Amino acid sequence: MAIKQISVYAENSKGALSKVTGVLADANVDLRSLCIADTDEYGIIRIVADDTKKAQEAVTAAGLTFNVREVVAVAIPDESGGLHRVLEILDRNEINLEYAYSLITAKVDSAYIVLRVDDNVKTERVLKENGIRVLGEGDI
């Protein structure tokens, strides 16, 4: 049930992010999440879109360098300690978390988060076993 994330590699310069978001906007792709990591020379723009295929086509046509990776998305209670509970489950099950970031949601009772882990299948199984709702592409 993993979802797809597009990571676009861009030069760390003025206007680089705007170029990427412009390409996606012109293709009528709606962003559900955006996370940026950078170094002195380049940035990685991680995107969860409403239509991954359309987003891939747009960045390919624009000549941008990118990859697509499956990540786990979960809904957690939007309350103090909600994220901590998920992280404790991962720790107890020896699942390595590489990074995490939030997703946009209209629900008021849940917070959505993307998890990049070393084992998506195991992560989804243990989270479900512990009452955490794992999201699919249709949920975002």
C-alpha positions in Angstrom: 0.0 0.0 0.0 3.0 2.3 -0.2 2.7 5.6 -2.0 5.0 7.1 -4.6 7.3 10.0 -4.0 9.1 11.9 -6.7 12.5 13.3 -5.8 13.7 16.0 -8.1 17.3 17.0 -8.1 17.9 20.7 -8.6 20.8 23.0 -8.5 20.9 25.0 -5.2 20.3 28.4 -6.9 17.8 31.1 -7.1 14.6 30.1 -9.0 15.3 26.4 -9.0 12.4 25.5 -6.8 10.1 27.9 -8.7 11.1 26.1 -12.0 10.1 22.7 -10.5 6.8 24.0 -9.1 6.1 25.8 -12.4 6.6 22.7 -14.4 4.1 20.8 -12.1 1.6 23.7 -12.1 1.7 23.9 -15.9 0.8 20.2 -16.0 -2.0 20.7 -13.5 -0.4 18.6 -10.8 -1.5 19.3 -7.3 1.1 18.9 -4.6 0.1 17.0 -1.5 3.5 17.3 0.2 6.8 19.0 -0.5 10.0 18.5 1.4 13.3 20.1 0.5 16.8 18.9 1.6 19.9 20.8 0.4 23.6 20.9 0.3 25.8 23.8 -0.9 25.5 22.6 -4.5 22.2 20.9 -5.0 18.8 20.2 -3.5 16.5 17.3 -3.3 12.8 18.3 -3.7 10.6 15.4 -2.5 7.1 15.6 -3.7 3.9 13.6 -3.2 1.5 14.6 -5.9 -2.2 13.9 -6.6 -1.2 12.2 -9.9 2.3 10.7 -9.8 2.2 9.6 -13.4 1.3 13.1 -14.7 4.0 14.6 -12.4 6.6 12.1 -13.8 5.6 13.0 -17.4 5.9 16.7 -16.6 9.4 16.6 -15.0 10.6 14.2 -17.8 9.4 16.6 -20.5 11.2 19.5 -18.7 14.4 17.5 -18.7 14.7 17.5 -14.9 16.6 14.7 -13.1 14.4 12.8 -10.7 13.6 9.4 -9.3 10.5 7.7 -8.0 10.5 5.8 -4.7 7.9 4.1 -2.7 7.3 5.5 0.8 4.9 4.7 3.6 2.2 7.2 4.6 0.3 6.9 7.8 -2.6 8.7 9.5 -1.9 9.4 13.2 -4.0 11.0 15.8 -3.5 14.8 15.7 -2.6 15.0 19.4 0.4 15.3 21.6 2.5 12.1 21.4 0.9 10.8 18.1 4.1 10.9 16.2 6.1 9.6 19.1 3.9 6.5 19.3 4.6 5.7 15.6 8.4 6.2 16.1 8.4 3.9 19.2 6.7 1.2 17.1 9.4 1.5 14.5 12.1 1.4 17.2 10.7 -1.7 18.9 10.6 -3.4 15.5 14.1 -2.3 14.5 12.9 -0.4 11.5 15.3 2.3 10.4 13.7 5.7 9.6 15.7 7.6 7.0 13.5 10.7 7.0 9.9 11.8 7.5 7.7 14.8 6.5 4.0 15.7 6.7 1.3 15.5 4.1 -1.5 18.0 3.6 -4.9 16.7 4.8 -8.3 18.2 5.2 -9.2 15.9 8.1 -9.1 17.6 11.5 -8.7 14.4 13.6 -5.6 13.0 11.9 -2.1 14.2 10.9 -0.6 12.5 7.8 3.1 11.7 7.6 5.4 10.2 5.0 8.0 7.8 6.3 11.1 6.7 4.3 12.1 3.4 5.9 14.4 0.5 5.1 11.5 -2.0 4.8 8.1 -0.8 3.6 6.4 -4.1 3.8 7.5 -4.8 7.4 6.8 -1.2 8.4 3.2 -1.3 7.0 2.6 -4.7 8.8 3.8 -3.6 12.2 2.1 -0.3 12.1 -1.2 -1.9 11.2 -0.8 -4.5 13.9 -0.4 -1.5 16.3 -3.5 0.3 15.2 -1.9 2.8 12.9 -3.8 3.5 9.7 -1.5 3.1 6.6 -2.5 5.2 3.7 -2.6 4.3 0.0 -2.5 6.5 -3.1 -6.3 6.9 -3.0 -6.2 8.3 0.5 -4.1 11.3 -0.5 
